[in-house]
Amino acid sequence: MDRQKKTSAMTLYRWAVALLACSPALAIAEPELKTYETKYYVIHTDLPPAEAREAQVRMTRMAEEYQSRTAGFAGQIKDRLPFYLYKDPADYARAGGVENSAGIFDGERLVGLTLRRADGLISLAAWHVVQHEGFHQFAHAVIGGELPMWADEGLAEYFGEGLFTGDGFVTGLIPQDRFTRVQKMFTEARDKPLAELLAITREQWNAKVEMQNYDQAWSFVHFLAHGEDGRFQKSFANFMHDVAAGADREKTYNRYLKVIPNIETRWRNWWLHLPDYPTADGYARATLGMLTSFLARAHARGQAFADFDAFAKTKPDELQQPQDDWLPPTLFAVAVVEANRMRQAGEPVVLVKSPQRPPSIVMTLNDGTKLAGRFDLTKEGRIGNVRVEVIAPAVHERSAVKGAKQ
């Protein structure tokens, strides 16, 4: 299948169970879509105003994360990209959505369906699909070239696992259930030899949908991005840069990646020697980033809190926000639930106030790492730089298999 006609098979597999449970009657009338122009997208959706507004904020931050993480081999978004987001499966299907899927990139448009949690809120699964398929659209628009399937799908899954924090994204995350699945795959020697994975064509990938292919591609891309203290990042970026410029994929792989000594063994060993919850600090950063984003907005509006408990117990809809820097209140609710879980597990979260600078939130992880969520306001009172900083490293630094240097 030509890349410009491509629909991600991952969505067909991963969200089939969720969508098979839906059996809506076929609507007669076309949905009434409202159009919103954002910095990077033209969004067409029939979602209610608050959810449509959330989509606008998320998509802007998502595009900025794509651009930031691919700066070494991608260009910039020059024209707004079309995104269609539907609340009803029948309308999604009429718009070109594939049966038993929750999102596609058809070569031009990104089309998504809002999967829902039991309480009616849009699920993280829905945003995972949008982030995954959105990367394919981004790659088509600004990376170019004919990416090999392992890189195209591996990077899409890499971004799919990212978490939106309000003022950015945290990527490079490893969900524990997926980590367990990948380790089991390697332990039981069910993985494809690396050469076989690298050789899979688009036609072969789409002809037989296998979650294991996505797991292997994602695990290899993640290894190249983060494995052995990130020592392969430059080689991977060089590979992507040259392929994007039209270079032969096999020759480029041989030039930059195949020359890494024992890369296949090191890839497997790195995963097999990671501890459980290997990116717990990343999830903590995401939670702290969400909390700090809302603290910044409340502070900008003059709303203060006696301590973290007072902040966390504030109803999401009662948090003050500048309209120009609005975030979905549901994101604050998610962050508070996670912060409370961490506190119950013995990881303190405190609000720190100072007369010299804006308030901050300090989180102490079980390994001794201390993270501080901080922010700045512009002269105009807008939200400036929201960030999470390490103010005390772990007592015992955790590291994966180091291996031999290149």
N, C-alpha and C positions, 0 to 999 in steps of 0.2 A: 504494500500500500504506500502510495506516495506520501511524503511527510506532510504536504499541504492538505491532504485528505484525511489525515490521521485522527483517530479517536482513541483515547487512552483505554486500553483493555483493563488497566488496574481498576478503574471505576466499575466496570462491569462485574468484576470479581468481588471487590472489597465491600461494596455497598448493596449487593444483590439481596442479601437476607433482609436488610432494613426495608428495601423498597418492595419486596415481594409481599410484605405484610400490608401494603396499601392497595386498595382496590376501588379507586374513586370512579364515579360515573363520568363519562365523557362529557365535558362541558360543551355547550353549543356555541356560545359567544366567545369571541376572542378576548383575552384579558386586556384590561386597560392599563397600559404601561406608562409610567411616568419616566421622564428622561432627566438625568442629572449629569452635568459635565463637571468632572473633577480634574485634578492636575494631570493625571495620566490616563484616565478612562472616561468613556461615555457610557453611563450605566442606565440600562432600561429595566425597570422592575415594577411589579405589582405589589410589592411588600408595603406594609403600613409605614408611615413617615419615620418613626423611630428606628425601625429595622433598616429602612433604606438609608437613613443617615449613618447607621453603623457600617453598612456596606461601603459607603463613600470613604469613611475614615480608614477602615481596614484596607481597602484597595490601594489607597495612597501609600500607607505604610508598607504594604506588601511590595509594591513596585519599587519603593526606595530600598527595601531589603534585597530584592533581586539585584538592583544596580550596585549596591554596596558590596555584596558578596561576589559579584562577577566582574568587578571593575577591571581586573587584569585581562579579561578576554571578551568583554561585551561592550557595545556602544550605549547610547542613551535613547530613551523613548522620545521620539520626535513628534509623533502624531498620537492623539488619544486612541486607545484601544477599545473596541466594542465589547461590552459585557452585558449579558442578559441573565437576569436572576428571577426565577419564578417560585411561587409558593405552591403551585398545584402540579402534580405529576403529569396530568393530561396536557396542560398548556406547555410544560417543558418538552413533552414528547412531540407536540406539533411544531415546536420551534427547532426541532432537529435533535433533541436529546434521545440517546439510545436507550432502549428498553432495559430496565434493571440497572440503570446508571444514575449518578447524581451530578454528573458534570462532564462536559466535552470541550475540546478545542477542535473546531472544524476546519482549521487552516486560516481562518480570519476571526471568527467570533469565539469568545469564551461564553459558554452557556451553562448555567448552574441551577440546581434545584435545592430548596432549603429542607434538609432533613431536620426533624424536630425531636427534642427530648420529650419525656413523658409529661413535663410541665408546660409544654408548648413552646419553649425557647428554641432558637436555632442551635443545633448541636455542633460540637467541635468537629464531628465527622464531616458535616457539610463544609465547614471552612477548610478542613484538610483537603477535600476534593478541589475546592476553588484554588487553594494555594498550589496544589499539584498541577492542575490543568492550566492555571494562570502562568506557571513557569513555561509550559510548552508554548503558550502564546507569546510570552516575553522572548523566549529563545528564537522563535520564528521571526519576531520583529527586529530584534537588536543584536542577536548573536550571529545568526546566519550559519552558512555551511550546512553540511549534512551530518549531524551529530550521530555517533554510534548509539545503538539502543541502550547499552548499559549506562552510558553517560547521560543521555536524554532522560531516561526513566529514573535513574539513580539520583540525579539532581532534582527532578520533580518530586520524588519522595523525600529528599532531604529538606526541601522547602515545605513540603506538606506537613512534616512533623514540627514545624516551627510554631511558636506561640506569640500571639498578638498581645502587646503590653499597654497599648494606648498611645504611646509616643514612639513605638518601634516594634521590633520583633526580636525574639530570642530563637536562634536556629542552632543546629548542631545537637539537638536533643535526641535521646535514645529512650523510648518508652520501654518500661520493664518487660511488658508482655512480648514485645517484638524482640527485645534483647534475648529473652529466654528462647524464643523460637529460632533465632539465628545461631545461638550457641548450640542448641540441640541439633540443628542442621549440620553444623560442622562436626560435632561430636560423633554423630551417627554416619558421617561421611556421605550424606545425601546431596551435598552441593555439587554443582557442575564443576569440572576442571576450569580454571580461569580462561584458558584458551577457548573453550567451548562457549563460555558466557560472553566473551568478547566478540565471538563470531556470529552471534545470533542476529539475524536480519529482522527488519521490521515486519516482514511477512510472516516469518517463523514466530516472532513474539506474539503477534496478534492472532495467529491461527490457533494457538494453544495457550490459553490464558493460565498462567501458573503464578500463584502468589510467591513461590520460591524464587522466581526470576526477579521479582521486585525486591524481595529481601536481599538477594545476592547483589543486585546492582546497587541498592541503597547502601549495603554494608561496605562495598568496595569504594564507592564515592566517599562515604563517611571516613573510611580509613585514609584515603588520599588527602582528605581535608584536615583530619585531626590526628591520625595515627602517629605514634612515636613523636609526640610533641610537635606535630605539624611539619615535620621535615620534608614532606612530599608536596606541600602546597604549591611551591614554585614550579615543580615539574608538571603537576596537574594543570596549573594555569597556563603554562607554555603549551602543553598539549591542546587544551581547549582553544587557545588563541590561534594556533596554526590551523586547526581543523575548521574553526570559524572562518578563517581566511581562505578556505578551499583546499588546503593541503590534503594529501592522501592520508586517510585515517590510520591504516595499518603501519605505514612508514613513520607517521608521526608518533604513534604509540610506541613503536620500537625505539625511536630516537629519545623519547623523554621518560617513558615508564618501564618498558621492558628491560632497560639497562640497570634498573634498581636491583641490586643483588637479592635473590630469593624473595621477590616481591609476593609471590603467591603464598609461600609458607609464612611470611611475616604478617600478611593480611589475616590469615586464619588464626595464627598464634595471638595476635593482638586482641582479637575478639574473644578467644577462649580464656584469656588471662585477665580480662576486665572483671572488676567486682560487680556484684549486684547493684542495681540503681547507679549505673556509672555516670550519669549526668544529673545526679540529685542537685548539685550546685547550680546547674543550668535552670532547672525548674524553680529553684529558690530565687534565682535572679529574675525569672519571669514574674513570679509572684510579687517580689519586691518592686519590680518595675511598674506593675499595675498599681500597687498601693501608692507608690510615689507619684505617679501620674495624677491620681485623684487628690493627693495631698497638695500638690502644686496648684491645682485648680481651685481648691478650697482656699488656700492661702492667698491666691491672686484676688479672690473676692472678699478677703478679710475674715474668713471663717477660721476659728482657732479651736484647738482641742486640748483638754487638760492632760491627756496621756493617750497611749495607743488604744486602750480599751474604749475610751470615749470616741475615738476616731472610728474604730472597727464596729462599734454599736450604732453608729449613725446610719439611718436608713438610706439606701442608695439614692433615692429620689430627693433626699433632704441635703445631700452634699451640694454645695454651691459650685457652679461652673460658669466661666465666661462662655457666652454663646459661640464665639469664634473658635474656641478650643474645646468644644463639647466632646465628651466620650460617653458611650452607652453605660448607664448605671448598672446594668447586669454584669459588666466586667468587674466592677468593684465588688459585687456580691460574690463572684467566683473567687476573687483574690482573698477576701476575708475568710471564706470557708477554708481555703488552702492554708492561710496563715494560722488559723485556729488549730488546724490539724498539726501543723509544725510545732506550735506551742505545746500542745498536748503531748507531743513526742519529745519534749525537753529542749526545744530550740527557741530561745527567747526572741521576742520581737518588741522593740521599744521605740517610742517617739522621743526624739531628742530635740530640745528647744534651746536656742541661743539668741541673745540680744544682737549679736553681730551678723548673723546670717539667717536665711530661711530655715524652718524646721526640717529635720531629716528623720528617716526611719532606719534603725540599725537592727540587723538580723544576725544571730549567732547560730551557726550550724553545729551539728553534733561533732564534727571533726575539728572544731575550734575556729573555723573560718568566720570572720566577721565581715558582713556586707553592709554598706551604707547606701541607702537610696537618697539621692540629692537632686536638687533642681535649681535653676536660675529663672528669673523673670526678666523680660526685656524692659527697656525704658518706658515702653508703651503699656506695660503690665501684661503682656502676652507670655505664654509659657515658653521658656527658653530651653536650655539643655537639661533634659531629664536623664539621669544616668544612675547606674549601680556600680559602686567602687568597692574594691577589696581593701579594707582598712587593717585587717590582720589575717595573714595566711593560715592555712590549716596547720594544726599542731604536727601532724604527720602527713606530709605530702603523699597523695595517692598517685600512682602512675601505672600505666599499662606496660606491656612488654616493650622494652627499649630497642632491642635488636641492634644489629650492626648499622653504623652510619653508611650513607651512600658513598 
